[in-house]
């Protein structure tokens, strides 16, 4: 199915307009790679990472089609009712605030890193806490599968000075256009496209340094992939929107590694942090600052 869908996406003619996007949402096209249909011990999710940018920077991996074009859609498709037994033995460490919408009782562990490690100055969650928590959980040996969901290379761009320090309410993405949305500003000609793309790539370079720490400090098969990608002008699209089946927002890396824990990194995470079930306030605000609005 994914091969057929890929061919369709590659050769679809014409431009995508807002009217066309609304139509696509009505006729949701499923398909793409389901992560639980494949073997891995640790899965690393790089939010909004294109295959071509990953391959250019890292020089590894194969292109596959994601099951979705946004994080919420990816979670809906991935954490479905068909994988109850697998989920019960899976730990999900997430920098993406949409993890707050998951039914935690179905997982072995849901660790909301974004809740305790939100950086107000950056307006996002840097990658280091995700790696720190992920290494601790993987070393515990309590779960069959461990997922680390980084927020990068998703906007805001904190890997370079170009878009490195934006306030919580000064950027947006899907469903929100407050005049500060980087991709919408590119569309309007307010930001040079090459400048935005360079910052996007720098965000991946920055996050990958932290990913390398994980690769050196866990045992087993590790796969690096993404929940979705970002369009960079293909079909007149910039960024990503829900239920879009086009290759530009669905083609992501699938990079398989065999890793051995070198024990060169000592995690700072305590057992209490991984089991803390305190009320997580400010979810809506943090989702808005990442450019999302509740549907």
C-alpha positions, 0 to 999 in steps of 0.5 A: 500500500505504501509503495502505491501511495508513494507513486501517487503522491510523486506524480500528482499534478497541479497546485494545492490550494486552501480549498484543496486542503479542506477537500483532502481532509474530507477524504482522508487517505491512509497508508504509510509506515506503521512503527509497530509493524517493524522491529526496534528496541528504541525509536527516535522521532524527530518531529517534522523531519524530511527524509532529504534533509536527514540524508543530507545532514546524517548521510544515512537511512531510507525514505519511507512514508509516514502514516500522517502529516501532523503530530496529532494525526500520527498519534491517532494512527500509531497508538490505535486499538490494534496494538494494546499488548504492545503499548502496554509494554511501551514507554513514550518519552515526549517533548510534544505537548500533544502527548497530553491527549493520550490515554496513559493507562494504555502505555507502560509509561508516558513521560511528558518531558515537555511538562517539566522542561519547557524553556520559556526563553526558547519557546519550546523543549530543547532536545537534551532532556528527551535524551536524558530521560530516554537513556534512563528509561532504556537502561531500566529494562522495564519496557520492551520498546522505548520511544523518544519524541523530540520536538526538533527540527520542528519550529521554533528554530533554536539551532541557529541565531536566525530564529533562535529565541522567539517568545511563546506567543510569537510563532505558529503553524497549523491552523493559526496565522497571527502574523508571526508564523514562519512558514506563512511569512515565507509564503507572504514574502516577509522572510526569505525562503532560503533563510528559513530553510537554513534555520530549519536544517540547523535545527536538525543539526542541533538536535542530532548532536543530542540523538548521538548521545542516545545512540552511544548510551543504549543497547539494542536496535534503534530506529530514527524516523519522524512523525511527518515532514514539512513542505518547502514550497512543493505544491505551493505548500510550506510547513505541514497541515492535517490529512495532507497525503503529499510526499513533501509532508509524508516522506520521512527517514527510516534509519536503523542502527545496532547500538551498544551502551558505552556508558559514557553518559550518566543520566540525571533522571530520578525514578520519581521523575519518571513516575510523577503523575502531577497535574500538567497545567498550561497544556493549551498555552504550550500547544498554541506556542508550538503553533497548534490550536485545539480542534 
